[in-house]
Amino acid sequence: MPTIIKVKGYRLFFVSFDGSEPIHVHVRKGNQSAKVWIAPLGFAWSEFKEYENKAILRIVRENEDLIREKWYEHFER
């Protein structure tokens, strides 16, 4: 589960067996987690509260280029 970035306590990472799905990132903070699709931007599912979901979407949006770059590096090797 390669970590892409850590921001404000949120760890954004990939799950290695998810490469056949559209680009997305998993997010974990403490015991909570979520799965976020990149395009269109939104949650597949989330255990976070609404205000945290807004923060997560902002983090993903701000780091979309990095996430895409790391996705292609990881899954197209």
CYANA upper distance limits for C-alpha pairs under 8 A (distance plus 0.5 A):
  1 MET  CA     13 PHE  CA      6.73
  1 MET  CA     14 PHE  CA      5.91
  1 MET  CA     15 VAL  CA      5.40
  1 MET  CA     16 SER  CA      6.55
  2 PRO  CA     13 PHE  CA      6.03
  2 PRO  CA     14 PHE  CA      6.18
  2 PRO  CA     15 VAL  CA      7.76
  2 PRO  CA     16 SER  CA      8.33
  3 THR  CA     11 ARG  CA      7.33
  3 THR  CA     12 LEU  CA      6.42
  3 THR  CA     13 PHE  CA      4.74
  3 THR  CA     14 PHE  CA      7.25
  4 ILE  CA     11 ARG  CA      8.14
  4 ILE  CA     12 LEU  CA      6.06
  4 ILE  CA     13 PHE  CA      5.70
  4 ILE  CA     14 PHE  CA      8.06
  4 ILE  CA     66 LEU  CA      8.46
  4 ILE  CA     67 ILE  CA      7.40
  4 ILE  CA     70 LYS  CA      7.51
  5 ILE  CA     11 ARG  CA      6.63
  5 ILE  CA     12 LEU  CA      5.99
  5 ILE  CA     13 PHE  CA      7.77
  6 LYS  CA     10 TYR  CA      6.05
  6 LYS  CA     11 ARG  CA      5.02
  6 LYS  CA     12 LEU  CA      6.73
  7 VAL  CA     11 ARG  CA      7.15
  7 VAL  CA     59 ILE  CA      8.00
  9 GLY  CA     29 LYS  CA      6.59
 10 TYR  CA     27 VAL  CA      6.83
 10 TYR  CA     28 ARG  CA      6.17
 10 TYR  CA     29 LYS  CA      5.44
 10 TYR  CA     56 ILE  CA      8.40
 11 ARG  CA     27 VAL  CA      6.01
 11 ARG  CA     28 ARG  CA      5.76
 11 ARG  CA     29 LYS  CA      6.93
 12 LEU  CA     25 VAL  CA      6.76
 12 LEU  CA     26 HIS  CA      6.13
 12 LEU  CA     27 VAL  CA      5.14
 12 LEU  CA     28 ARG  CA      7.26
 13 PHE  CA     25 VAL  CA      6.27
 13 PHE  CA     26 HIS  CA      5.77
 13 PHE  CA     27 VAL  CA      6.95
 14 PHE  CA     18 ASP  CA      8.06
 14 PHE  CA     24 HIS  CA      8.22
 14 PHE  CA     25 VAL  CA      6.07
 14 PHE  CA     26 HIS  CA      6.43
 14 PHE  CA     71 TRP  CA      8.29
 15 VAL  CA     19 GLY  CA      8.48
 15 VAL  CA     26 HIS  CA      7.92
 16 SER  CA     75 PHE  CA      8.29
 19 GLY  CA     23 ILE  CA      8.36
 19 GLY  CA     75 PHE  CA      6.28
 22 PRO  CA     37 TRP  CA      7.84
 23 ILE  CA     37 TRP  CA      6.78
 23 ILE  CA     38 ILE  CA      6.32
 23 ILE  CA     39 ALA  CA      7.92
 23 ILE  CA     68 ARG  CA      7.81
 23 ILE  CA     71 TRP  CA      7.60
 24 HIS  CA     35 LYS  CA      7.44
 24 HIS  CA     36 VAL  CA      5.90
 24 HIS  CA     37 TRP  CA      4.80
 24 HIS  CA     38 ILE  CA      5.76
 25 VAL  CA     35 LYS  CA      6.38
 25 VAL  CA     36 VAL  CA      5.86
 25 VAL  CA     37 TRP  CA      7.19
 25 VAL  CA     38 ILE  CA      8.07
 25 VAL  CA     67 ILE  CA      8.13
 26 HIS  CA     33 SER  CA      7.62
 26 HIS  CA     34 ALA  CA      6.19
 26 HIS  CA     35 LYS  CA      5.00
 26 HIS  CA     36 VAL  CA      6.75
 27 VAL  CA     33 SER  CA      5.83
 27 VAL  CA     34 ALA  CA      5.61
 27 VAL  CA     35 LYS  CA      6.77
 27 VAL  CA     36 VAL  CA      8.11
 28 ARG  CA     32 GLN  CA      6.24
 28 ARG  CA     33 SER  CA      4.80
 28 ARG  CA     34 ALA  CA      7.15
 29 LYS  CA     33 SER  CA      6.95
 32 GLN  CA     47 GLU  CA      6.09
 32 GLN  CA     48 PHE  CA      6.80
 33 SER  CA     46 SER  CA      6.70
 33 SER  CA     47 GLU  CA      6.17
 33 SER  CA     48 PHE  CA      7.41
 34 ALA  CA     43 PHE  CA      7.74
 34 ALA  CA     44 ALA  CA      8.07
 34 ALA  CA     45 TRP  CA      6.12
 34 ALA  CA     46 SER  CA      4.60
 34 ALA  CA     47 GLU  CA      6.56
 34 ALA  CA     48 PHE  CA      7.75
 35 LYS  CA     43 PHE  CA      6.36
 35 LYS  CA     44 ALA  CA      5.89
 35 LYS  CA     45 TRP  CA      6.09
 35 LYS  CA     46 SER  CA      6.93
 36 VAL  CA     41 LEU  CA      7.58
 36 VAL  CA     42 GLY  CA      6.14
 36 VAL  CA     43 PHE  CA      4.95
 36 VAL  CA     44 ALA  CA      6.28
 36 VAL  CA     45 TRP  CA      7.87
 36 VAL  CA     57 LEU  CA      8.44
 37 TRP  CA     41 LEU  CA      5.90
 37 TRP  CA     42 GLY  CA      5.86
 37 TRP  CA     43 PHE  CA      6.46
 37 TRP  CA     44 ALA  CA      7.01
 38 ILE  CA     42 GLY  CA      7.44
 38 ILE  CA     60 VAL  CA      8.23
 38 ILE  CA     64 GLU  CA      7.80
 41 LEU  CA     57 LEU  CA      8.03
 41 LEU  CA     61 ARG  CA      8.32
 42 GLY  CA     57 LEU  CA      7.84
 46 SER  CA     53 ASN  CA      8.16
 48 PHE  CA     52 GLU  CA      6.41
 48 PHE  CA     53 ASN  CA      6.65
 49 LYS  CA     53 ASN  CA      6.71
 50 GLU  CA     54 LYS  CA      6.90
 51 TYR  CA     55 ALA  CA      7.03
 52 GLU  CA     56 ILE  CA      6.59
 53 ASN  CA     57 LEU  CA      6.65
 54 LYS  CA     58 ARG  CA      6.77
 55 ALA  CA     59 ILE  CA      6.74
 56 ILE  CA     60 VAL  CA      6.65
 57 LEU  CA     61 ARG  CA      6.49
 58 ARG  CA     62 GLU  CA      6.58
 59 ILE  CA     63 ASN  CA      6.68
 60 VAL  CA     64 GLU  CA      6.18
 60 VAL  CA     67 ILE  CA      8.41
 63 ASN  CA     67 ILE  CA      6.66
 64 GLU  CA     68 ARG  CA      6.61
 65 ASP  CA     69 GLU  CA      6.63
 66 LEU  CA     70 LYS  CA      6.59
 67 ILE  CA     71 TRP  CA      6.47
 68 ARG  CA     72 TYR  CA      6.79
 69 GLU  CA     73 GLU  CA      6.75
 70 LYS  CA     74 HIS  CA      6.49
 71 TRP  CA     75 PHE  CA      6.43
 71 TRP  CA     76 GLU  CA      8.44
 72 TYR  CA     76 GLU  CA      5.81
 72 TYR  CA     77 ARG  CA      8.26
 73 GLU  CA     77 ARG  CA      6.62
